[in-house]
Amino acid sequence: MIDTSSTVSIRSGLIFSEMDGDFIMLDVASGKYFHLDSIGSEIFRELGQPRSFADLCAVMNTRFESEPGQIKTDLLEFLNQMEAKGLVEVSK
């Protein structure tokens, strides 16, 4: 489970392409396709290199107009969903 002390990155083995601001991904191992909308894609772009949750949260706070606490909550939820689907790697 991802928490505020986690470092997150895109899992190796995914093939992805950007189309009109959205990401389409293929998990080669499972054969499943995934689609990220523009907000999910914005987060995904930042995970090309391992990023601490705190750093990622700070970046998203500069890009989106919302309460910092709401961005933190939404980001944790999104990243935990990505982890559950096997799309990100997490370290502590």
Secondary structure, DSSP 8 states (H G I E B T S, - for coil): ---TT-EEEE-TTEEEEEETTEEEEEETTTTEEEEE-HHHHHHHHTTSS-EEHHHHHHHHHHHS-S-HHHHHHHHHHHHHHHHHTT-EEEE-
